[in-house]
Each structure stands twice: as structure tokens, then as C-alpha cells.
Amino acid sequence: MIPSSGKDAYKRYKDLVDEHILDFIPEIDQRSKDLYSAMKYALLTGGKRIRPCLVMASCDMFNTPMHFVIPYACAAEYIHTYSLVHDDLPCMDNDDLRRGKPTVHKEFGEDIAVLAGDGLLSAAFETMNKDMLMYLDDPELLKRKVKAAFSLSKGCGCRGMVAGQIADIQAEGTNCSTDLITYINYNKTAALIRACVMAGGFLGGMPRETFEDLSRYGENIGMAFQLADDLEDARSGQDEGRATYINEFGIEQSRERALEHIDIAKKAVEKYYDHAEIYMYLAEYLEEKLNV
């Protein structure tokens, strides 16, 4: 049974993200209006908003006002959404639908979809940098924000998500090692999720002793999310030829591995009690998903 308090916390953060998700998109010239339309379309097709909610939850853990973190939470969602827009392209996963709606390239064309993804990624960094400029006279708070921005930058880049994506593409149809599958799963999904947890912690001014706990939680909950997605794809016949634990070890062993990651994640934050409600909610949500 998922605790209602954790579910309520998640809903509160998600509602805040949905309320502010378009607030930080840069003003776009009318002559480039299709760029804004495509970016807006991508952001408003729904989604669980897990990454921005984790940024907010980790910051809130240290009693930091929400206005301090919202730009970074929205930036995290811009980054995630850009990755989905590009993943759906014919040269990548070639998907026609996302969340029951036509993908961006189906709605606007491939060329505009590529540029909309580029626009979302650059908007994320413009959002964070614009916010940092407001704190130049407060070095301590500025340092927190710089650390948060660096965490998200690293998690989505060539030492994180992009590295995992290229390894995933190149491993398709090959007999790859368990180490490579782990590398793909960590970088493709867990790196950005961990980065979001850590970014919120940096914004909140987390003490050094909390660093390892939040890092362990983010890494393991991220690995569990990737495994849960792979299991869902396998059950629907969408994982043929991909480098996944399922294709290497089978569904049941992969499910057990996912549950092990969830258990590690929960143990990393259980001592924080009420401050860990949303972390526990997401872990138990995944457990229920895996036990279907």
C-alpha cells in the first residue's frame, strides 16, 4: 500500500510544475512561432513530471522556499522533454505516439521536432543562468545554484544521458556484456534522475553527510525506473534486439534486480522519515508496477 502522504507530496510538487512549466520559456519572435508551438506541445502532452518533482522534493527536504527551486525543476523537465522529442524521431526510436498523442515530429515535421528539442535544451540552461544572475550579490546562495546547474548539465550530457543513448544505439542487435548493459541503464536514465535529486539537495544547502544517501537513492531509483520500463516494453513486444537485462537474463531475474535497486534506494533515505515521503512513494509505486 502506497502511503497517502507521499502521494499527496508528489501531487503537490507536480501541480506546481504544471502551473509554472511555460513560465521560463524564452520569449520567441513571432517569425519563429512554430518553434514555440512545438516546444509548448511537447511540454503539455502530460507526463509524470518525476524529475522536476525530485528536484523540488530534495530542496524542500531542507525547508527551502519553493520559489528558489522552481526554475531548476522546470529546467529539468525541459531537458527530459527534449530527450523524448529526439528519442521519438525516425532516426532514433521512430515512434508515432507519445502518451496517446502524435509525437512532435508527426505533428510538426521532423525538421521542426529537431529544432524544438534543441530549443528546449537551450531553454533549460537559459532558465538556470538567468536565475543565477539574480544572486550575484549573495555568493553562498549563488554557489548552491551553480552546483545544481552543474549537476543537471552533467546528468544530461556526454557523461550522462547522451552517453547512455549512443551506447544503447550501438549495442542494438549485438551480444553485449552485463557491464555494458549496466552502463547503458545508468547513463541513459539513472544519471539524470540522480542529477535531479542532487540538484535539489544542492539548492537546499544539503549537509555533506546527506550527500551519499541522496546520491545512492537517485542512482538506484533511476536504475529501477529503467528496468521497469524495459519490463513493460518486453511484455508488449517492443524490446526486440535491444541491449537490456531482460534479453540477457529474462523477465523474472530482471524484475528481481529492479526490486533490489528499490530496496537499496529505500534504505538510503528511510532514516529521514517525514522528509523522505515522496522518495518512499516513488519506490513503492515502482514496486507495485513490478508486482503486476
Backbone hydrogen bonds in HBPLUS format (Angstrom, degrees):
<---DONOR---> <-ACCEPTOR-->    atom                        ^
c    i                          cat <-CA-CA->   ^        H-A-AA   ^      H-
h    n   atom  resd res      DA  || num        DHA   H-A  angle D-A-AA Bond
n    s   type  num  typ     dist DA aas  dist angle  dist       angle   num
A0007-LYS N   A0003-PRO O   3.28 MM   4  6.60 158.8  2.32 146.5 152.5     1
A0008-ASP N   A0004-SER O   2.78 MM   4  5.97 154.8  1.85 150.7 157.6     2
A0009-ALA N   A0005-SER O   2.99 MM   4  6.20 153.5  2.06 142.4 149.4     3
A0010-TYR N   A0006-GLY O   2.98 MM   4  6.20 162.8  2.01 148.8 153.3     4
A0011-LYS N   A0007-LYS O   2.96 MM   4  6.20 158.9  2.00 146.9 152.6     5
A0012-ARG N   A0008-ASP O   2.92 MM   4  6.14 153.8  1.99 146.2 153.4     6
A0013-TYR N   A0009-ALA O   3.04 MM   4  6.35 162.2  2.08 154.7 158.2     7
A0014-LYS N   A0010-TYR O   2.87 MM   4  6.04 165.1  1.89 153.3 158.3     8
A0015-ASP N   A0011-LYS O   2.85 MM   4  5.96 159.9  1.89 149.1 154.0     9
A0016-LEU N   A0012-ARG O   3.21 MM   4  6.42 151.1  2.29 139.4 146.7    10
A0017-VAL N   A0013-TYR O   2.97 MM   4  6.33 157.6  2.02 153.3 159.4    11
A0018-ASP N   A0014-LYS O   2.90 MM   4  6.16 168.4  1.91 156.1 159.0    12
A0019-GLU N   A0015-ASP O   2.93 MM   4  6.06 147.4  2.04 140.9 150.0    13
A0020-HIS N   A0016-LEU O   3.11 MM   4  6.31 144.6  2.24 144.6 152.7    14
A0020-HIS N   A0017-VAL O   3.12 MM   3  5.29 125.5  2.43  99.2 112.7    15
A0021-ILE N   A0017-VAL O   2.84 MM   4  5.52 116.4  2.25 153.0 167.7    16
A0023-ASP N   A0020-HIS O   2.93 MM   3  5.17 152.2  2.01 112.7 121.9    17
A0025-ILE N   A0022-LEU O   3.45 MM   3  5.61 165.3  2.47 106.6 110.8    18
A0032-SER N   A0029-ASP O   2.75 MM   3  5.42 161.9  1.78 122.6 129.1    19
A0033-LYS N   A0030-GLN O   3.17 MM   3  4.85 145.0  2.30 115.1 109.4    20
A0035-LEU N   A0032-SER O   3.00 MM   3  5.64 142.2  2.15 116.8 126.5    21
A0037-SER N   A0033-LYS O   2.97 MM   4  6.26 164.5  1.99 154.3 159.0    22
A0038-ALA N   A0034-ASP O   2.99 MM   4  6.08 159.3  2.03 142.6 147.4    23
A0039-MET N   A0035-LEU O   2.99 MM   4  6.19 160.5  2.03 150.3 156.0    24
A0040-LYS N   A0036-TYR O   2.83 MM   4  5.95 167.9  1.84 157.7 161.2    25
A0041-TYR N   A0037-SER O   2.91 MM   4  6.00 157.8  1.95 143.0 149.9    26
A0042-ALA N   A0038-ALA O   3.01 MM   4  6.20 160.2  2.05 145.7 150.3    27
A0043-LEU N   A0039-MET O   3.07 MM   4  6.33 155.1  2.13 147.6 154.2    28
A0044-LEU N   A0040-LYS O   2.99 MM   4  6.10 140.7  2.15 150.6 160.6    29
A0053-CYS N   A0049-ARG O   3.09 MM   4  6.15 155.0  2.15 150.1 157.9    30
A0054-LEU N   A0050-ILE O   2.94 MM   4  6.18 145.2  2.07 148.7 157.7    31
A0055-VAL N   A0051-ARG O   3.13 MM   4  6.50 151.5  2.21 148.3 156.0    32
A0056-MET N   A0052-PRO O   3.02 MM   4  6.30 163.1  2.05 150.5 154.2    33
A0057-ALA N   A0053-CYS O   2.83 MM   4  5.99 158.4  1.87 146.7 153.3    34
A0058-SER N   A0054-LEU O   3.03 MM   4  6.05 166.8  2.05 147.3 150.2    35
A0059-CYS N   A0055-VAL O   3.19 MM   4  6.36 152.1  2.27 143.1 150.6    36
A0060-ASP N   A0056-MET O   2.82 MM   4  5.95 163.2  1.85 152.4 157.8    37
A0061-MET N   A0057-ALA O   2.96 MM   4  6.08 133.2  2.19 140.4 151.9    38
A0062-PHE N   A0059-CYS O   3.09 MM   3  5.84 160.5  2.13 117.4 122.6    39
A0063-ASN N   A0060-ASP O   2.90 MM   3  4.93 154.4  1.97 119.1 115.6    40
A0068-PHE N   A0065-PRO O   3.11 MM   3  5.69 150.9  2.20 113.6 121.7    41
A0069-VAL N   A0066-MET O   3.00 MM   3  5.36 143.6  2.14 108.8 118.5    42
A0070-ILE N   A0066-MET O   3.05 MM   4  6.10 149.6  2.15 163.7 172.0    43
A0072-TYR N   A0069-VAL O   2.95 MM   3  5.50 126.1  2.25 116.9 130.4    44
A0073-ALA N   A0069-VAL O   3.00 MM   4  6.24 153.3  2.07 153.8 161.8    45
A0074-CYS N   A0070-ILE O   2.93 MM   4  6.12 168.3  1.94 161.8 163.3    46
A0075-ALA N   A0071-PRO O   2.95 MM   4  6.08 148.7  2.05 134.1 143.6    47
A0076-ALA N   A0072-TYR O   2.95 MM   4  6.14 150.2  2.04 141.0 148.0    48
A0077-GLU N   A0073-ALA O   3.17 MM   4  6.55 148.6  2.27 142.5 150.7    49
A0078-TYR N   A0074-CYS O   2.86 MM   4  6.20 149.3  1.96 149.9 159.3    50
A0079-ILE N   A0075-ALA O   2.99 MM   4  6.27 158.8  2.03 150.1 154.9    51
A0080-HIS N   A0076-ALA O   3.00 MM   4  6.25 164.5  2.03 146.4 150.6    52
A0081-THR N   A0077-GLU O   2.84 MM   4  5.90 162.7  1.87 147.4 152.6    53
A0082-TYR N   A0078-TYR O   2.90 MM   4  6.07 158.8  1.95 148.4 154.1    54
A0083-SER N   A0079-ILE O   3.13 MM   4  6.41 157.3  2.19 148.4 153.9    55
A0084-LEU N   A0080-HIS O   3.12 MM   4  6.49 145.6  2.25 144.2 153.6    56
A0084-LEU N   A0081-THR O   3.11 MM   3  5.06 119.5  2.49  94.0 109.0    57
A0085-VAL N   A0081-THR O   2.95 MM   4  6.25 161.5  1.98 156.7 161.2    58
A0086-HIS N   A0082-TYR O   3.07 MM   4  6.34 163.1  2.10 153.7 157.3    59
A0087-ASP N   A0083-SER O   2.83 MM   4  5.94 151.1  1.92 140.1 149.3    60
A0088-ASP N   A0084-LEU O   3.01 MM   4  6.13 148.2  2.11 148.3 154.4    61
A0089-LEU N   A0086-HIS O   3.20 MM   3  5.39 153.6  2.27 106.0 113.7    62
A0093-ASP N   A0087-ASP O   2.80 MM   6  5.67 159.0  1.85 159.0 166.2    63
A0095-ASP N   A0088-ASP O   3.01 MM   7  4.86 144.4  2.14 121.0 132.1    64
A0092-MET N   A0089-LEU O   2.87 MM   3  5.30 158.0  1.91 116.3 123.9    65
A0094-ASN N   A0089-LEU O   2.87 MM   5  4.99 150.9  1.95 135.6 129.5    66
A0103-THR N   A0096-ASP O   2.93 MM   7  5.47 154.5  2.00 125.3 127.7    67
A0098-ARG N   A0101-LYS O   2.78 MM   3  5.38 157.7  1.83 156.5 163.3    68
A0101-LYS N   A0098-ARG O   3.06 MM   3  5.38 165.8  2.08 112.6 117.1    69
A0106-LYS N   A0103-THR O   2.99 MM   3  5.26 128.6  2.26 103.3 117.5    70
A0107-GLU N   A0103-THR O   3.00 MM   4  6.29 144.8  2.13 151.8 162.7    71
A0108-PHE N   A0104-VAL O   2.79 MM   4  5.83 159.0  1.83 156.3 161.6    72
A0109-GLY N   A0105-HIS O   2.86 MM   4  4.33 134.1  2.07 108.0 118.9    73
A0113-ALA N   A0109-GLY O   3.03 MM   4  6.18 151.7  2.11 148.0 156.8    74
A0114-VAL N   A0110-GLU O   2.95 MM   4  6.21 159.4  1.99 156.0 159.8    75
A0115-LEU N   A0111-ASP O   3.22 MM   4  6.49 163.2  2.25 144.8 149.1    76
A0116-ALA N   A0112-ILE O   2.73 MM   4  5.90 146.3  1.84 146.4 156.7    77
A0117-GLY N   A0113-ALA O   2.98 MM   4  6.20 158.6  2.03 149.2 153.6    78
A0118-ASP N   A0114-VAL O   3.01 MM   4  6.34 158.7  2.06 145.7 151.9    79
A0119-GLY N   A0115-LEU O   2.77 MM   4  5.96 153.4  1.84 144.0 151.8    80
A0120-LEU N   A0116-ALA O   2.91 MM   4  6.17 152.0  1.99 147.1 153.8    81
A0121-LEU N   A0117-GLY O   3.05 MM   4  6.30 161.4  2.08 152.4 156.9    82
A0122-SER N   A0118-ASP O   2.98 MM   4  6.22 169.6  1.99 154.7 157.6    83
A0123-ALA N   A0119-GLY O   2.86 MM   4  5.91 146.0  1.97 139.8 150.1    84
A0124-ALA N   A0120-LEU O   3.07 MM   4  6.30 142.8  2.22 141.9 150.1    85
A0126-GLU N   A0122-SER O   2.92 MM   4  6.16 154.3  1.99 149.2 157.4    86
A0127-THR N   A0123-ALA O   2.86 MM   4  5.91 156.7  1.91 144.7 150.8    87
A0128-MET N   A0124-ALA O   3.16 MM   4  6.43 161.0  2.19 144.7 148.8    88
A0129-ASN N   A0125-PHE O   2.94 MM   4  6.00 165.6  1.96 147.0 151.7    89
A0130-LYS N   A0126-GLU O   2.87 MM   4  5.88 158.5  1.92 146.7 153.0    90
A0131-ASP N   A0127-THR O   3.15 MM   4  6.29 154.2  2.22 141.3 148.1    91
A0132-MET N   A0128-MET O   2.97 MM   4  6.24 154.9  2.03 147.2 154.3    92
A0133-LEU N   A0129-ASN O   3.09 MM   4  6.34 146.3  2.21 146.5 154.2    93
A0134-MET N   A0131-ASP O   3.05 MM   3  5.54 151.3  2.14 111.0 119.4    94
A0135-TYR N   A0132-MET O   2.95 MM   3  5.45 165.8  1.97 118.3 122.9    95
A0138-ASP N   A0135-TYR O   3.03 MM   3  5.27 164.1  2.05 114.6 117.3    96
A0142-LEU N   A0138-ASP O   2.93 MM   4  6.04 164.3  1.95 162.9 167.5    97
A0143-LYS N   A0139-PRO O   2.91 MM   4  5.96 151.0  2.00 139.8 146.8    98
A0144-ARG N   A0140-GLU O   3.33 MM   4  6.68 151.5  2.42 141.1 147.2    99
A0145-LYS N   A0141-LEU O   3.19 MM   4  6.54 157.3  2.25 148.6 154.0   100
A0146-VAL N   A0142-LEU O   2.88 MM   4  6.16 157.4  1.93 156.7 163.2   101
A0147-LYS N   A0143-LYS O   3.04 MM   4  6.21 161.7  2.08 149.5 153.9   102
A0148-ALA N   A0144-ARG O   3.03 MM   4  6.30 151.4  2.11 143.2 151.3   103
A0149-ALA N   A0145-LYS O   2.93 MM   4  6.16 163.6  1.95 151.0 154.9   104
A0150-PHE N   A0146-VAL O   2.91 MM   4  6.11 156.5  1.97 148.4 155.3   105
A0151-SER N   A0147-LYS O   2.95 MM   4  6.12 153.9  2.02 143.8 150.8   106
A0152-LEU N   A0148-ALA O   3.10 MM   4  6.43 163.1  2.13 152.9 155.8   107
A0153-SER N   A0149-ALA O   2.91 MM   4  6.07 156.5  1.97 146.6 154.0   108
A0154-LYS N   A0150-PHE O   2.90 MM   4  6.04 166.7  1.92 154.7 157.2   109
A0155-GLY N   A0151-SER O   2.99 MM   4  6.11 159.0  2.04 146.4 152.9   110
A0156-CYS N   A0152-LEU O   3.17 MM   4  6.26 139.1  2.35 143.9 151.6   111
A0157-GLY N   A0154-LYS O   3.40 MM   3  5.34 151.5  2.49  99.6 107.4   112
A0161-MET N   A0155-GLY O   2.99 MM   6  6.19 158.0  2.04 128.8 133.9   113
A0160-GLY N   A0157-GLY O   2.95 MM   3  5.07 150.3  2.04 115.9 115.7   114
A0162-VAL N   A0157-GLY O   3.07 MM   5  5.21 128.8  2.35 126.2 136.0   115
A0164-GLY N   A0160-GLY O   3.03 MM   4  6.35 156.4  2.09 155.3 162.8   116
A0165-GLN N   A0161-MET O   2.93 MM   4  6.20 152.1  2.01 150.5 158.6   117
A0166-ILE N   A0162-VAL O   3.07 MM   4  6.32 162.7  2.10 152.2 155.1   118
A0167-ALA N   A0163-ALA O   3.13 MM   4  6.29 159.3  2.18 146.0 152.0   119
A0168-ASP N   A0164-GLY O   2.94 MM   4  6.05 149.1  2.03 142.4 151.2   120
A0169-ILE N   A0165-GLN O   2.99 MM   4  6.26 159.7  2.03 149.8 154.2   121
A0170-GLN N   A0166-ILE O   3.01 MM   4  6.18 166.7  2.02 149.8 153.2   122
A0171-ALA N   A0167-ALA O   2.98 MM   4  5.98 132.7  2.20 138.4 150.0   123
A0172-GLU N   A0169-ILE O   3.35 MM   3  5.55 153.6  2.43 102.4 109.7   124
A0174-THR N   A0171-ALA O   3.05 MM   3  5.47 155.8  2.11 140.7 137.5   125
A0173-GLY N   A0241-GLY O   2.67 MM  68  4.64 152.7  1.74 156.6 153.8   126
A0181-ILE N   A0177-SER O   3.10 MM   4  6.47 157.9  2.16 147.4 153.2   127
A0182-THR N   A0178-THR O   2.93 MM   4  6.17 159.7  1.97 152.3 157.7   128
A0183-TYR N   A0179-ASP O   2.92 MM   4  6.13 155.6  1.98 143.6 150.7   129
A0184-ILE N   A0180-LEU O   2.87 MM   4  6.14 159.1  1.91 151.9 156.9   130
A0185-ASN N   A0181-ILE O   2.92 MM   4  6.17 170.0  1.93 154.0 156.3   131
A0186-TYR N   A0182-THR O   2.84 MM   4  5.99 164.7  1.87 153.8 158.4   132
A0187-ASN N   A0183-TYR O   3.00 MM   4  6.06 172.5  2.01 152.1 154.1   133
A0188-LYS N   A0184-ILE O   2.78 MM   4  5.62 161.4  1.82 152.3 158.9   134
A0189-THR N   A0185-ASN O   3.29 MM   4  5.94 157.1  2.34 134.5 139.6   135
A0190-ALA N   A0185-ASN O   3.37 MM   5  6.70 170.7  2.38 151.3 152.6   136
A0191-ALA N   A0186-TYR O   2.65 MM   5  5.75 138.1  1.82 170.6 166.9   137
A0193-ILE N   A0189-THR O   3.37 MM   4  6.60 164.9  2.39 151.8 156.2   138
A0194-ARG N   A0190-ALA O   2.79 MM   4  5.90 167.8  1.80 156.3 159.7   139
A0195-ALA N   A0191-ALA O   2.93 MM   4  6.05 152.6  2.00 137.8 146.4   140
A0196-CYS N   A0192-LEU O   2.91 MM   4  6.17 146.7  2.02 146.2 153.9   141
A0197-VAL N   A0193-ILE O   3.12 MM   4  6.46 160.9  2.16 151.6 155.8   142
A0198-MET N   A0194-ARG O   2.91 MM   4  6.17 166.5  1.93 157.6 161.3   143
A0199-ALA N   A0195-ALA O   2.77 MM   4  5.85 153.1  1.84 143.7 152.0   144
A0200-GLY N   A0196-CYS O   3.14 MM   4  6.31 164.4  2.17 148.6 151.2   145
A0201-GLY N   A0197-VAL O   3.16 MM   4  6.43 152.7  2.24 141.1 149.0   146
A0202-PHE N   A0198-MET O   2.82 MM   4  6.13 159.4  1.86 157.5 162.3   147
A0203-LEU N   A0199-ALA O   2.96 MM   4  6.22 162.1  1.99 150.3 155.2   148
A0204-GLY N   A0200-GLY O   2.96 MM   4  6.16 146.3  2.07 142.8 152.0   149
A0206-MET N   A0201-GLY O   2.94 MM   5  5.16 163.4  1.97 146.7 148.6   150
A0205-GLY N   A0202-PHE O   3.04 MM   3  5.09 152.3  2.12 101.4 110.2   151
A0210-THR N   A0207-PRO O   3.00 MM   3  5.61 155.6  2.06 117.9 125.3   152
A0211-PHE N   A0208-ARG O   3.10 MM   3  5.26 144.1  2.24 104.4 114.7   153
A0214-LEU N   A0210-THR O   3.09 MM   4  6.33 170.0  2.10 166.9 168.6   154
A0215-SER N   A0211-PHE O   2.96 MM   4  6.09 158.0  2.01 151.4 158.5   155
A0216-ARG N   A0212-GLU O   2.91 MM   4  6.00 161.5  1.94 146.6 151.3   156
A0217-TYR N   A0213-ASP O   2.95 MM   4  6.17 157.9  2.00 146.2 152.9   157
A0218-GLY N   A0214-LEU O   2.89 MM   4  6.05 174.3  1.90 153.1 154.6   158
A0219-GLU N   A0215-SER O   2.99 MM   4  6.12 168.9  2.00 153.6 156.6   159
A0220-ASN N   A0216-ARG O   3.09 MM   4  6.12 168.0  2.11 147.0 150.7   160
A0221-ILE N   A0217-TYR O   2.84 MM   4  5.91 165.0  1.86 161.4 165.8   161
A0222-GLY N   A0218-GLY O   3.00 MM   4  5.89 147.5  2.10 137.7 146.8   162
A0223-MET N   A0219-GLU O   3.02 MM   4  6.29 153.0  2.10 142.9 149.8   163
A0224-ALA N   A0220-ASN O   3.00 MM   4  6.18 154.6  2.07 141.9 148.8   164
A0225-PHE N   A0221-ILE O   2.97 MM   4  6.19 150.4  2.06 141.9 149.3   165
A0226-GLN N   A0222-GLY O   3.13 MM   4  6.44 158.4  2.18 148.9 153.6   166
A0227-LEU N   A0223-MET O   3.04 MM   4  6.29 162.0  2.07 149.8 154.6   167
A0228-ALA N   A0224-ALA O   2.87 MM   4  6.03 157.0  1.92 149.0 155.7   168
A0229-ASP N   A0225-PHE O   2.96 MM   4  6.19 155.6  2.02 147.2 153.5   169
A0230-ASP N   A0226-GLN O   2.91 MM   4  6.16 156.7  1.96 148.1 154.8   170
A0231-LEU N   A0227-LEU O   2.88 MM   4  6.10 155.5  1.94 148.7 155.1   171
A0232-GLU N   A0228-ALA O   3.02 MM   4  6.24 153.2  2.09 143.3 150.4   172
A0233-ASP N   A0229-ASP O   2.93 MM   4  6.22 156.2  1.99 148.9 155.4   173
A0234-ALA N   A0230-ASP O   2.84 MM   4  6.08 155.0  1.91 147.5 154.7   174
A0235-ARG N   A0231-LEU O   3.00 MM   4  6.21 157.1  2.05 146.9 152.3   175
A0236-SER N   A0232-GLU O   3.19 MM   4  6.41 133.3  2.42 136.2 147.9   176
A0236-SER N   A0233-ASP O   3.13 MM   3  5.15 131.6  2.38  94.1 107.4   177
A0238-GLN N   A0233-ASP O   2.76 MM   5  4.86 170.0  1.77 145.9 144.1   178
A0237-GLY N   A0234-ALA O   3.14 MM   3  4.97 161.1  2.17  99.7 105.2   179
A0242-ARG N   A0239-ASP O   3.10 MM   3  5.59 168.0  2.11 135.6 137.3   180
A0248-GLU N   A0244-THR O   3.18 MM   4  6.41 134.7  2.40 138.2 150.8   181
A0248-GLU N   A0245-TYR O   3.08 MM   3  4.92 128.6  2.36  91.7 106.2   182
A0249-PHE N   A0245-TYR O   2.61 MM   4  5.63 169.1  1.62 163.6 165.2   183
A0250-GLY N   A0246-ILE O   2.74 MM   4  4.41 140.5  1.89 120.3 130.0   184
A0254-SER N   A0250-GLY O   3.18 MM   4  6.21 152.5  2.25 144.8 152.9   185
A0255-ARG N   A0251-ILE O   2.89 MM   4  6.07 152.4  1.96 150.5 158.4   186
A0256-GLU N   A0252-GLU O   2.99 MM   4  6.29 155.7  2.05 147.8 153.9   187
A0257-ARG N   A0253-GLN O   3.00 MM   4  6.25 150.9  2.09 140.6 148.5   188
A0258-ALA N   A0254-SER O   2.96 MM   4  6.25 156.1  2.01 147.5 153.5   189
A0259-LEU N   A0255-ARG O   2.99 MM   4  6.30 156.8  2.05 149.2 155.2   190
A0260-GLU N   A0256-GLU O   2.96 MM   4  6.23 144.7  2.09 143.4 153.2   191
A0261-HIS N   A0257-ARG O   3.04 MM   4  6.43 155.9  2.10 150.1 155.8   192
A0262-ILE N   A0258-ALA O   3.01 MM   4  6.34 154.8  2.08 147.3 154.6   193
A0263-ASP N   A0259-LEU O   2.94 MM   4  6.16 155.3  2.00 145.1 151.4   194
A0264-ILE N   A0260-GLU O   3.02 MM   4  6.33 160.0  2.06 152.0 156.7   195
A0265-ALA N   A0261-HIS O   2.94 MM   4  6.18 159.5  1.98 148.8 154.9   196
A0266-LYS N   A0262-ILE O   2.91 MM   4  6.16 162.4  1.94 154.5 158.4   197
A0267-LYS N   A0263-ASP O   3.03 MM   4  6.21 163.8  2.06 150.4 154.6   198
A0268-ALA N   A0264-ILE O   3.05 MM   4  6.21 141.3  2.21 143.6 153.7   199
A0269-VAL N   A0266-LYS O   3.21 MM   3  5.61 142.2  2.36 105.8 115.0   200
A0270-GLU N   A0266-LYS O   2.95 MM   4  5.81 124.7  2.27 151.0 166.0   201
A0272-TYR N   A0269-VAL O   3.00 MM   3  5.67 165.8  2.02 122.6 127.2   202
A0273-TYR N   A0270-GLU O   3.27 MM   3  5.78 169.0  2.28 116.5 118.6   203
A0275-HIS N   A0272-TYR O   2.98 MM   3  5.43 142.9  2.12 149.2 139.4   204
A0276-ALA N   A0273-TYR O   2.83 MM   3  5.44 159.1  1.88 120.5 127.7   205
A0277-GLU N   A0274-ASP O   3.42 MM   3  5.48 162.0  2.45 111.9 110.4   206
A0280-MET N   A0276-ALA O   2.92 MM   4  6.16 162.4  1.95 161.6 166.0   207
A0281-TYR N   A0277-GLU O   2.86 MM   4  6.08 152.9  1.93 146.8 155.5   208
A0282-LEU N   A0278-ILE O   3.01 MM   4  6.21 164.0  2.03 150.6 152.4   209
A0283-ALA N   A0279-TYR O   3.10 MM   4  6.33 156.7  2.16 144.5 151.2   210
A0284-GLU N   A0280-MET O   2.87 MM   4  6.05 162.9  1.90 154.0 158.2   211
A0285-TYR N   A0281-TYR O   2.80 MM   4  5.94 143.2  1.94 145.6 156.7   212
A0286-LEU N   A0282-LEU O   3.10 MM   4  6.28 154.4  2.17 141.9 147.3   213
A0287-GLU N   A0283-ALA O   3.01 MM   4  6.34 149.9  2.10 140.5 149.5   214
A0288-GLU N   A0284-GLU O   3.02 MM   4  6.19 161.2  2.06 144.2 147.8   215
A0289-LYS N   A0285-TYR O   3.04 MM   4  6.27 153.0  2.11 141.9 149.8   216
A0290-LEU N   A0286-LEU O   2.86 MM   4  6.10 152.7  1.94 150.9 157.8   217
A0291-ASN N   A0287-GLU O   2.97 MM   4  6.12 135.1  2.17 142.6 154.8   218
